[in-house]
Amino acid sequence: MNQKEKKVSLKIPEDIHQLVTNYSISNNIGFEEAVIELLKKGYEYSELEKKYDKYIHDREVWDRRYYFLKVESAYIYYRLKLRDIYEEMKSLAMTLSSVVSTLEHLLQRYGIKDQNMDNYLDKMHATVKYYLDQYVLASRKEENSPEINDAEVIQSIEETLQKYKSILGREQNNTSER
């Protein structure tokens, strides 16, 4: 489908000419294409302003804040849940270790010798060793520890707050300049 093209001659202020020139350079397009793109974007924004009954800039800022809030809250929730699960696994590993030790002690105390029971205890010892290595002993090592501590979660929250403060600071500066 061919669109009709009309040649138009406009007088535009120098600052607008500079904006269009910068836009065309940054997007690697011609001056005419830049004018067309910017006019289309402006029209789309004005339609969105009508739809949301507010300035589109406010809507974009809200969308950006909402996105960051969702991402950061999901991340913090994940970190907190991971820490809780990790703590539960540590206590389960310790409980399992004490159960296996108690069973072993009972067998020795009453002098029960059973090959099936010995095999079962060997398997339980291997399981206990695995979980103790994963969840209890790993937290004592300083490197490669999967443990999540409160300080890391608080640091994540503080970093998130700093991001929001910088975004809000920029927005307030832009608003005051207008």
N, C-alpha and C positions, 0 to 999 in steps of 0.2 A: 504494500500500500504506500503510495507516494504522498508525502505531505507537501502542501504548498508552502513555499518559503517566501517570506516578504522581507525586502530590504528596508531597514529602518535606520534613520540617522538620529542619534541622541546626543544631547549635551549632558555630560555627567560631571559632577564635582571631582576634583583631583583626588580626594581621599577615597571615593568610591572606585575610581579608576585604579588606584593603587591596590585596593582590596581585591578587585577582580584579577589584576595582574599577578598578585601574590598567589591567589587561588589557582590560576592557570599554570603557574610555574610549579607549585607544589604538587599538582595533580598531573603534570606533564601533558596538558591539553592546550588547545588554542584559546585565544581570548574570546572568540564567539562562543565556543563550547562552554567555556567557564561562565559566561553570562547566562546561557541557557540553563545550565545545571543549577546555578544559584537562584534563578527565577523559579525553577520548578521546586527547589527545596523550600524557598520562601513561601510558595503557595501551599505546599504540603504542611508546613508548620502553621500557617494561618488556619488551615482546616482543622488541625489538631487543637489549636487554641479554642476554636469554636466548639469542638467536641468536648473538651475537658473544662471549658469555661474558666480558663486561667491562662497565664503565660506558659508557653511550651517550655521555656527554660526551667520553670518551676517543676513541670512534669518530668523533664529529663533528670533534674536533680533528685527528685523523689524516686524515680526508677533506679538511679545509680545507688542511692542510699539503701533502698530496699534490697537490691541485689547484694551489696556488701553485707548488709545485716543478715540476710539469709545464709550467705557463704560462711561468714564468721561465726554465726550462732551454730551452724551445723558442725563446723570444725571444733568449736569449744565443747559442744555436746559430745562429739566423738571422743575428744580427749578425756573428758570426765568419765564417760562410760568405759573407755578403755582402762582408765585407772581403777575404776570400781571392779571390773572383771578381773583385772590383774591381781588386785588384793584378794578377791574371792578365790582365785586359783592358788594363791600362796597359802591361804588357810586350808583349802582342800588338800593340797600337797602335804602339808604338815599333819593333817588329820589322817590321811592315808598312810603316812609314814609311821605314825603312832599305832595305828591298827595293825599294820604288818609286824611291827616290833612286838606288840602284845601277843599276837598269834604265835610268833616265833618263841617268845618266852614261855607261853603256855605249853607248847609242844615239848620244849626242853624240860620244863618243870615236871610234867607228867610222864616223861619218857616215851612219848608216842613216836614210833618210827614207821612212817608210811611213805613209800616212794611217790605216790600220787600227790600227797601233801607237800613233799619236798619240791616236786616240780612246780606245783601251784605257788609255793612261796618264792621260788626262784623267779617266776614270771612276775609276781607282785613286787619283788625287790627291783627288778628291771624297770617296771612301771614307775615305782616310787622314785628311783634314781633319776629317771627322765624328767618327771615333774619337779623334783627338787632342783635339778640343774636348770630347768627352764624358768622357774618362777621364784625360787627362794635364793639360790646361790647366784643367779644372774644379777639380782639386785645389789649384791655385795660387790660386784665388779664395777669399776668406774667406766669402762668403755664398753660399747655395744650392748648397753643395758636397755631392755625394752620397757623398763619401768617409767611411768609417767608420774612426776611429782607435782605438788601444788604450785611450786615456784614457776614451773614451765607453763602451767595453765594461767596463772596470774600474769606472767610475762606476755602470753598471747593476748589476753584481754587488754593489757596496757598498750600493746602495739596496735590493736584494733582501734582503741580510743584515740591514739595519736593520728592514725589515718583519717578518722572522722574529723578530728580537730583541724587537720591541714586542709581537708576538703571544705569544711565550713568556713575556715579562715579565708580561703581563696574566694569562696562565693560572697562572703561579706565584703571583701575588698572590691570585687567586681561590682557589687550592688552600690557601694559607696562612690565608686568612680562614675557611675551613670548619672 
